[in-house]
C-alpha cells in the first residue's frame, strides 16, 4: 500500500519488530521503503526475488485517526526596524580551523553576512539560507564544529528586528531544530543498542541556543503568530517556565487545530507533566506522518523527553502563511 495507511502500517511493523528485538536483548535495524513505481529502476541490476519467504505476520490493521484542522499561522503584523544587524566578532573566529559538512568553514562568515544583508529579494535570501543551514551547518541533522559558533550571529539577526518576519520564521525554526537534535540523537543511539550519548557537537549547539534563548523570548510580544509558534516550542525544549501563560493563551487561541495540539504538548513539557507529555506525543503520532516514531517506545525515556522530540519534529509540520 502506497497511501497514508500503507505508510502507517509500515511504521507500525517497524515498531513491533523493535519491541520483539528488545525482548531478546537486541534492536531493530534495517528495512527500506520506496514506491512500487520504483521497482523497475531497482530491478535494473538484477531481478528482485524473494528467496527466503519465511513466515510473515499479518499486516497490522491501522485505525485511521483524523488529523486536526490545520491553521495557517500569520506572518502579520510585521514591524521591521531600520537598523544595522550587529555582526561584531564574526571575523574574530578562526573559521578556517572549523569545519562544516563540506570541509573548511571559511565561507561561513560570507554566508552569515548574506543572510544579514540580502533580504530584499526573498529568493536570494532563501538560497543563501539553504546553503548555510541545509548544506553546511545542519546537513541532514548532522552538526559540525562550525555549527555552535554560528548560533549567536543567527540569534542577533532575529533579535535585531531588521529582517522580515518570513526570514525570522526560518531562523526560529532552525534554532528549534538545532536545540532539539541532542535529545533525538541520544534516544536514537539507545534504539540501536548504544549508550544514551548525544551525537557529535549536539551538546555544544544545545548550549549555544540556550544562551541566546532569553533574548529570543523577549521578542514574543513583537512577533506575529507564525513566529510565536516556534518560540513556544523552543521555550519548552529548555523548560523556560516564565512563558507558560503565553504559550497556554496561544494554545487556547488555536484550540482543536494542529498547531494547537503541539502548543498543548509544549505546555505539558513546560509543566514537567511526564505522563501527559507521553500521552500527547503518542496521540500526535497517531495522525502525524512522521518518518520514524519508534522513539515513543524506547524504555527508560521520560515522557517529557519524548515530548521534546515530538515538538522538534512539529516545528516543520505546521503550515505557515505564504510569502510573495
C-alpha positions, 0 to 999 in steps of 0.5 A: 500500500502506497497511501497514508495507511500503507505508510502507517502500517509500515511504521507500525511493523517497524515498531513491533519488530523493535519491541520483539528485538528488545525482548531478546536483548537486541534492536531493530535495524534495517528495512527500506521503503520506496514506491512500487513505481520504483521497482523497475529502476531497482530491478535494473541490476538484477531481478528482485526475488524473494528467496527466503519467504519465511513466515510473515505476520499479518499486516497490522490493521491501522485505525485511521485517526483524523488529523486536526484542522490545520491553521495557517499561522500569520506572518502579520503584523510585521514591524521591521526596524531600520537598523544595522544587524550587529555582526561584531566578532564574526571575523574574530573566529578562526573559521578556517580551523572549523569545519562544516559538512563540506570541509573548511568553514571559511565561507561561513562568515560570507554566508552569515553576512548574506543572510544579514544583508540580502533580504530584499529579494526573498529568493536570494535570501532563501538560497543563501539560507539553504546553503548555510543551514541545509548544506553546511551547518545542519546537513541532514541533522548532522552538526559540525564544529562550525555549527555552535559558533554560528548560533549567536550571529543567527540569534542577533539577526532575529533579535535585531528586528531588521529582517522580515518576519518570513526570514525570522520564521526560518531562523526560529525554526532552525534554532528549534531544530538545532536545540532539539537534535541532542535529545533525538540523537541520544534516544536514537543511539539507545534504539540501536543498542548504544549508550544514551550519548548525544551525537557529535557537537549536539551538546555544544549547539544545545548550549549555544541556543540556550544562551541566546534563548532569553533574548529570543523570548523577549521578542514574543510580544513583537512577533506575529503568530507564525513566529510565536509558534516556534518560540513556544516550542523552543521555550519548552525544549529548555523548560523556560517556565516564565512563558507558560501563560503565553504559550497556554493563551496561544494554545487556547487561541488555536484550540482543536487545530494542529498547531494547537495540539503541539502548543498543548504538548509544549505546555505539558513539557513546560509543566514537567507533566511526564505522563501527559507529555507521553500521552500527547506525543503518542496521540500526535503520532497517531495522525502525524506522518512522521518518518520514524516514531519508534522513539515513543517506545524506547524504555527508560525515556521520560515522557517529557523527553519524548515530548521534546522530540515530538515538538522538534519534529512539529516545528516543520509540520505546521503550515505557515502563511505564504510569502510573495 
